[in-house]
Amino acid sequence: MSLVRTLDRPFIIILMIEIVNLLISQSAASELSSQASFGVSQGDMSIDLLEDKNCSEGWMHIKLKPSTLNASPISRTEGVTLYADVKKFNLLKDIKLDYYGDLSGGGFLISTPKNAKRFSSGSGFKLL
């Protein structure tokens, strides 16, 4: 098989691109912008889903930090580009990222994706 392009049979490459459709609330966008200003490459944040190693029930928790983690961009808001590992795109589908803050502190919350159970603190979920 030859990969040489000819006029009668052009060589075509088709890339499959998966869309994450991550929604970011205004309060989360503002906090991402604030936190991204502390990173080495300002304006870049990464989101990662980590499996809880302390329990065997399959709970996933979010981790956000200023970096790109050699990942792919999935969203851009308030001057911040959010990156994620391509292997975890299916876990991030249709999630909404929110932020809450009060006098005792604050934190990022994620909505429960389809076919998942929400962790009591709102920072994680378990696929059913």
N, CA and C of each residue as an Amber inpcrd file, in Angstrom:
protein
   384
   0.8400000  -1.1720000   0.0000000   0.0000000   0.0000000   0.0000000
   0.8830000   1.2320000   0.0000000   0.6010000   2.1380000  -0.8760000
   1.3900000   3.3430000  -1.0140000   0.6430000   4.5230000  -0.4160000
   1.3680000   5.4090000   0.2280000   0.7700000   6.6120000   0.7850000
   1.0350000   7.8140000  -0.1170000   1.3940000   7.5530000  -1.3420000
   1.6680000   8.6210000  -2.2930000   0.3460000   9.1630000  -2.8200000
   0.2510000  10.4680000  -2.8420000  -0.9770000  11.1010000  -3.3080000
  -0.9710000  11.1710000  -4.8340000  -2.0570000  10.7130000  -5.4160000
  -2.2110000  10.8030000  -6.8650000  -3.4440000  11.6350000  -7.1670000
  -3.5660000  12.0920000  -8.3820000  -4.6970000  12.9280000  -8.7450000
  -6.0190000  12.1830000  -8.7010000  -6.0010000  10.9040000  -9.0140000
  -7.2590000  10.1570000  -9.0270000  -7.6440000   9.6090000  -7.6620000
  -6.6970000   9.4930000  -6.7570000  -6.9890000   8.9880000  -5.4090000
  -6.2460000   9.8250000  -4.3750000  -6.8270000  10.9310000  -3.9230000
  -6.1260000  11.7600000  -2.9360000  -6.0310000  11.0410000  -1.5920000
  -4.9600000  11.2950000  -0.8820000  -4.7410000  10.7310000   0.4490000
  -5.4350000  11.6480000   1.4540000  -6.3910000  11.1200000   2.1920000
  -7.1810000  11.9230000   3.1250000  -6.9910000  11.3830000   4.5360000
  -6.7600000  12.2990000   5.4640000  -6.6430000  11.9340000   6.8790000
  -7.8720000  12.4910000   7.5950000  -8.5460000  11.6520000   8.3200000
  -9.7150000  12.0760000   9.0880000  -9.3720000  11.9480000  10.5630000
  -9.5060000  13.0310000  11.2950000  -9.2410000  13.0310000  12.7280000
 -10.5640000  13.0170000  13.4780000 -10.6440000  12.1900000  14.4820000
 -11.8360000  12.1470000  15.3210000 -11.6140000  13.0940000  16.4930000
 -12.4330000  14.1060000  16.5900000 -12.3210000  15.0740000  17.6650000
 -13.5200000  14.8990000  18.5780000 -13.2480000  14.7040000  19.8490000
 -14.3200000  14.5310000  20.8190000 -14.5910000  15.8690000  21.4880000
 -15.8410000  16.2350000  21.5960000 -16.2220000  17.5010000  22.2030000
 -16.6050000  17.2500000  23.6560000 -16.0200000  18.0440000  24.5440000
 -16.2470000  17.8580000  25.9720000 -17.5230000  18.5590000  26.4280000
 -17.8170000  19.7630000  25.9450000 -18.9970000  20.5270000  26.3250000
 -19.0160000  20.8040000  27.8260000 -17.9070000  21.2760000  28.3510000
 -17.7930000  21.6430000  29.7630000 -18.3520000  23.0450000  29.9490000
 -19.2860000  23.2130000  30.8620000 -19.8660000  24.5220000  31.1530000
 -19.1850000  25.1160000  32.3740000 -18.9020000  26.4100000  32.3190000
 -18.2210000  27.0890000  33.4240000 -19.0800000  28.2710000  33.8570000
 -19.4500000  28.3010000  35.1370000 -20.2660000  29.4050000  35.6470000
 -19.4140000  30.6720000  35.7270000 -20.0780000  31.8120000  35.8720000
 -19.3690000  33.0940000  35.9630000 -18.4770000  33.1400000  37.1960000
 -18.9600000  32.6180000  38.3250000 -18.1540000  32.6300000  39.5520000
 -16.9280000  31.7230000  39.4040000 -17.0820000  30.5820000  38.7230000
 -15.9380000  29.6910000  38.4950000 -14.9480000  30.3290000  37.5270000
 -15.4470000  31.0220000  36.5070000 -14.5660000  31.6930000  35.5480000
 -13.7350000  32.7670000  36.2370000 -14.3550000  33.5260000  37.1220000
 -13.6340000  34.5630000  37.8600000 -12.5480000  33.9640000  38.7460000
 -12.8710000  32.8830000  39.4350000 -11.8860000  32.2380000  40.3110000
 -10.7690000  31.5840000  39.4970000 -11.0940000  30.9730000  38.3510000
 -10.0630000  30.4070000  37.4780000  -9.1000000  31.4960000  37.0200000
  -9.6490000  32.6410000  36.6660000  -8.8290000  33.7650000  36.2190000
  -7.8930000  34.2240000  37.3360000  -8.4040000  34.2970000  38.5370000
  -7.5990000  34.6960000  39.6890000  -6.4800000  33.6950000  39.9580000
  -6.7970000  32.4040000  39.9600000  -5.8000000  31.3720000  40.2370000
  -4.7840000  31.2280000  39.1040000  -5.2210000  31.4390000  37.8660000
  -4.3220000  31.3020000  36.7230000  -3.2350000  32.3640000  36.7340000
  -3.4830000  33.4830000  37.3840000  -2.4880000  34.5510000  37.4250000
  -1.2640000  34.1800000  38.2630000  -1.3640000  33.1250000  39.0650000
  -0.2440000  32.6900000  39.9000000   0.6400000  31.6410000  39.2220000
   0.2290000  31.1330000  38.0820000   0.9770000  30.0840000  37.3970000
   2.1540000  30.6220000  36.6080000   3.0220000  29.7090000  36.1890000
   4.1800000  30.0610000  35.3770000   3.7280000  30.6340000  34.0390000
   2.8010000  29.9500000  33.3960000   2.2360000  30.4560000  32.1410000
   0.8640000  31.0240000  32.4670000   0.8190000  32.3220000  32.7310000
  -0.4210000  32.9590000  33.1690000  -1.5270000  32.7630000  32.1450000
  -2.7080000  32.4570000  32.6380000  -3.8530000  32.2510000  31.7680000
  -4.1170000  30.7940000  31.4260000  -3.2870000  29.8830000  31.9310000
  -3.4770000  28.4540000  31.6620000  -3.8060000  27.7210000  32.9550000
  -4.8910000  26.9420000  32.9140000  -5.2850000  26.1000000  34.0460000
  -5.5620000  24.7050000  33.5260000  -5.3050000  23.7160000  34.3530000
  -5.6200000  22.3430000  33.9700000  -6.6320000  21.7660000  34.9570000
  -7.5080000  20.9390000  34.4140000  -8.4820000  20.2250000  35.2320000
  -8.1840000  18.7430000  35.0830000  -8.1540000  18.0650000  36.1970000
  -7.8780000  16.6330000  36.1750000  -8.8900000  15.9430000  37.0730000
  -9.2290000  14.7410000  36.7230000 -10.0990000  13.9120000  37.5540000
  -9.2470000  12.8110000  38.1530000  -9.2400000  12.7370000  39.4620000
  -8.4310000  11.7580000  40.1710000  -9.3260000  10.7510000  40.8560000
  -8.9630000   9.4890000  40.7400000  -9.7230000   8.4490000  41.4230000
  -9.3010000   8.4180000  42.8800000 -10.2860000   8.3530000  43.7750000
 -10.0170000   8.3240000  45.2040000  -9.3930000   6.9770000  45.5630000
  -8.1220000   6.9990000  45.9500000  -7.3870000   5.7660000  46.2710000
  -7.7430000   5.2240000  47.6540000  -8.3970000   6.0560000  48.4930000
  -8.7250000   5.6300000  49.8540000  -9.9590000   4.7390000  49.9180000
 -10.7260000   4.7190000  48.8360000 -11.8900000   3.8410000  48.8470000
 -11.9530000   3.1020000  47.5150000 -12.5720000   1.9640000  47.5360000
 -12.6150000   1.1420000  46.3300000 -13.9390000   1.3100000  45.5780000
 -14.6560000   2.3840000  45.8690000 -15.9740000   2.5720000  45.2810000
 -15.9540000   3.3180000  43.9530000 -14.8100000   3.8070000  43.4970000
 -14.7210000   4.4700000  42.2030000 -15.0560000   5.9420000  42.1890000
 -14.9100000   6.6340000  43.3170000 -15.1850000   8.0720000  43.3600000
 -14.0980000   8.8290000  42.6140000 -14.5310000   9.8360000  41.8240000
 -13.6240000  10.6920000  41.0800000 -13.7280000  12.1020000  41.6520000
 -12.5900000  12.7760000  41.8270000 -12.5620000  14.1390000  42.3540000
 -11.8110000  15.0390000  41.3890000 -12.1960000  16.3120000  41.3650000
 -11.5210000  17.2480000  40.4770000 -10.2870000  17.8340000  41.1410000
  -9.3280000  18.1740000  40.2950000  -8.1320000  18.8750000  40.7490000
  -7.8480000  19.9430000  39.7030000  -7.7710000  21.1780000  40.1400000
  -7.4740000  22.3040000  39.2630000  -6.1590000  22.9190000  39.6930000
  -5.3000000  23.2360000  38.7180000  -4.0480000  23.9090000  39.0590000
  -3.5480000  24.7030000  37.8580000  -2.7560000  25.7420000  38.1350000
  -2.2200000  26.5670000  37.0420000  -1.1370000  25.8260000  36.2670000
  -1.4700000  25.2900000  35.1260000  -0.5260000  24.6120000  34.2340000
  -1.2930000  24.0910000  33.0310000  -0.5780000  23.4760000  32.0930000
  -1.2410000  22.8550000  30.9480000  -1.1860000  21.3330000  31.0230000
  -0.3100000  20.7800000  31.8520000  -0.1630000  19.3300000  32.0320000
   0.0230000  18.5820000  30.7040000   0.5930000  19.2420000  29.7080000
   0.7550000  18.6310000  28.3780000  -0.5570000  18.0540000  27.8830000
  -1.6270000  18.8040000  28.0790000  -2.9650000  18.3390000  27.7200000
  -3.5290000  19.1850000  26.5800000  -4.7900000  18.9370000  26.2520000
  -5.4630000  19.6460000  25.1680000  -6.4310000  20.6830000  25.7350000
  -6.5610000  21.8280000  25.0670000  -7.5010000  22.8470000  25.5480000
  -8.9410000  22.3870000  25.3530000  -9.7800000  22.6360000  26.3730000
 -11.1900000  22.2440000  26.2720000 -12.1370000  23.4220000  26.4300000
 -11.6380000  24.5340000  26.9790000 -12.5150000  25.6790000  27.1900000
 -11.6660000  26.9340000  27.3450000 -12.2790000  28.0700000  27.0050000
 -11.6120000  29.3540000  27.2080000 -12.6480000  30.3500000  27.7090000
 -12.3320000  30.9920000  28.8400000 -13.2330000  31.9700000  29.4340000
 -12.4360000  32.9450000  30.2840000 -12.8710000  34.2000000  30.3320000
 -12.2390000  35.2250000  31.1660000 -10.7210000  35.2830000  30.9690000
 -10.2370000  35.0150000  29.7680000  -8.8030000  35.0510000  29.4940000
  -8.0420000  33.8330000  29.9750000  -8.7590000  32.8000000  30.4010000
  -8.1310000  31.5720000  30.9060000  -8.4550000  30.4190000  29.9630000
  -7.4340000  29.6560000  29.6030000  -7.6400000  28.4450000  28.8200000
  -7.5660000  27.2600000  29.7660000  -8.5850000  26.4220000  29.7400000
  -8.6540000  25.2420000  30.5970000  -8.2390000  24.0250000  29.7830000
  -7.2860000  23.2620000  30.3070000  -6.7400000  22.0880000  29.6260000
  -7.1400000  20.8150000  30.3600000  -7.2300000  19.7130000  29.6020000
  -7.5330000  18.3960000  30.1900000  -6.8580000  17.3220000  29.3610000
  -6.6120000  16.1940000  30.0100000  -6.0380000  15.0320000  29.3440000
  -7.0830000  14.4440000  28.4040000  -6.6790000  14.1830000  27.1740000
  -7.5880000  13.6480000  26.1570000  -8.2250000  12.3420000  26.6290000
  -7.5000000  11.5410000  27.3890000  -8.0130000  10.2580000  27.8710000
  -9.1860000  10.4230000  28.8390000  -9.3360000  11.6250000  29.4040000
 -10.3990000  11.8570000  30.3870000 -11.5380000  12.6950000  29.8260000
 -11.5260000  12.9500000  28.5210000 -12.5910000  13.7400000  27.9060000
 -13.9620000  13.1290000  28.1660000 -14.0590000  11.8030000  28.0710000
 -15.3740000  11.1600000  28.2630000 -15.8960000  11.3500000  29.6810000
 -15.0230000  11.5140000  30.6680000 -15.4540000  11.7340000  32.0510000
 -15.8830000  13.1830000  32.2850000 -15.3710000  14.1000000  31.4710000
 -15.6760000  15.5210000  31.6390000 -16.8750000  15.9830000  30.8140000
 -17.4330000  15.0910000  30.0280000 -18.5530000  15.4680000  29.1630000
 -19.7380000  15.9700000  29.9660000 -20.2750000  17.1020000  29.5280000
 -21.5110000  17.6840000  30.0740000 -21.4480000  18.0100000  31.5680000
 -20.2650000  18.2610000  32.0790000 -20.1010000  18.6670000  33.4820000
 -20.1610000  20.1900000  33.5540000 -20.7230000  20.7070000  34.6190000
 -20.7120000  22.1440000  34.8600000 -19.7850000  22.4180000  36.0360000
 -18.8400000  23.3280000  35.8240000 -17.8980000  23.7250000  36.8600000
 -18.4130000  25.0030000  37.5060000 -18.5140000  24.9920000  38.8260000
 -19.0220000  26.1480000  39.5660000 -18.0430000  26.4540000  40.6960000
 -18.2150000  27.5960000  41.3290000 -17.3710000  27.9770000  42.4650000
 -18.2560000  28.6170000  43.5230000 -17.9860000  28.2820000  44.7710000
 -18.6970000  28.9190000  45.8710000 -17.6610000  29.5200000  46.8060000
 -18.0180000  30.5630000  47.4810000 -17.1200000  31.1700000  48.4580000
 -17.9350000  31.8230000  49.5560000 -17.4570000  31.7160000  50.7850000
 -18.0900000  32.3740000  51.9130000 -17.0100000  32.7220000  52.9280000
 -17.3970000  33.1540000  54.1030000 -16.4260000  33.5830000  55.1060000
 -15.5000000  32.4610000  55.5700000 -15.9530000  31.2270000  55.4770000
 -15.1330000  30.1080000  55.9340000 -14.2370000  29.5390000  54.8390000
 -14.3280000  30.0750000  53.6290000 -13.4840000  29.5770000  52.5350000
 -14.2670000  29.4580000  51.2530000 -13.8640000  28.5380000  50.4130000
 -14.5380000  28.3460000  49.1400000 -13.9690000  27.1360000  48.4290000
 -14.5120000  26.8590000  47.2750000 -14.0140000  25.7310000  46.5010000
 -14.7890000  25.5400000  45.2160000 -14.2090000  24.7690000  44.3140000
 -14.8660000  24.4500000  43.0500000 -15.8170000  23.2800000  43.2490000
 -16.9340000  23.3400000  42.5670000 -17.9340000  22.2780000  42.5910000
 -18.1840000  21.8300000  41.1550000 -18.5150000  20.5700000  40.9860000
 -18.9000000  20.0850000  39.6640000 -20.2960000  19.4890000  39.7510000
 -21.0500000  19.6990000  38.6750000 -22.3690000  19.0800000  38.6180000
 -22.1820000  17.6020000  38.2900000 -23.1870000  16.8500000  38.5640000
 -23.1200000  15.4170000  38.3060000 -23.3500000  15.1480000  36.8260000
 -22.4100000  14.4490000  36.1800000 -22.6510000  14.0930000  34.7750000
 -23.7360000  13.0270000  34.6660000 -24.1660000  12.7660000  33.4530000
 -25.1780000  11.7350000  33.2360000 -24.6500000  10.3920000  33.7350000
 -25.5240000   9.5710000  34.2690000 -25.1800000   8.2350000  34.7670000
 -24.1170000   8.2780000  35.8610000 -24.2720000   9.2180000  36.7930000
 -23.3070000   9.3270000  37.8800000 -24.0230000   9.7260000  39.1710000
 -23.3650000   9.4230000  40.2880000 -23.8590000   9.7860000  41.6040000
 -22.9390000  10.8720000  42.1610000 -23.5130000  11.9010000  42.7590000
 -22.7490000  13.0370000  43.2600000 -22.1530000  12.7590000  44.6380000
 -20.9090000  13.1870000  44.8440000 -20.2470000  13.1060000  46.1400000
 -20.8740000  14.1690000  47.0400000 -20.9780000  13.9130000  48.3160000
 -21.6870000  14.8090000  49.2310000 -21.1210000  16.2230000  49.2630000
 -19.8190000  16.3930000  49.0610000 -19.2270000  17.7310000  49.0960000
 -19.3850000  18.4740000  47.7830000 -19.7790000  17.7700000  46.7180000
 -19.9470000  18.4040000  45.4290000 -18.6790000  18.4870000  44.5990000
 -17.5740000  17.9740000  45.1350000 -16.3090000  18.0550000  44.4100000
 -15.9840000  16.7740000  43.6580000 -16.9080000  15.8300000  43.6310000
 -16.6320000  14.5810000  42.9500000 -17.8930000  13.8290000  42.5930000
 -17.6820000  12.7010000  41.9100000 -18.7950000  11.8720000  41.5020000
 -18.2970000  10.4460000  41.2720000 -19.2740000   9.5450000  41.1390000
 -18.9850000   8.1470000  40.8520000 -19.8770000   7.7230000  39.6980000
 -19.2830000   7.1150000  38.6690000 -20.0700000   6.6430000  37.5380000
 -20.8720000   5.4170000  37.9540000 -22.1180000   5.3530000  37.5270000
 -22.9710000   4.2140000  37.8720000 -22.8320000   3.1070000  36.8550000
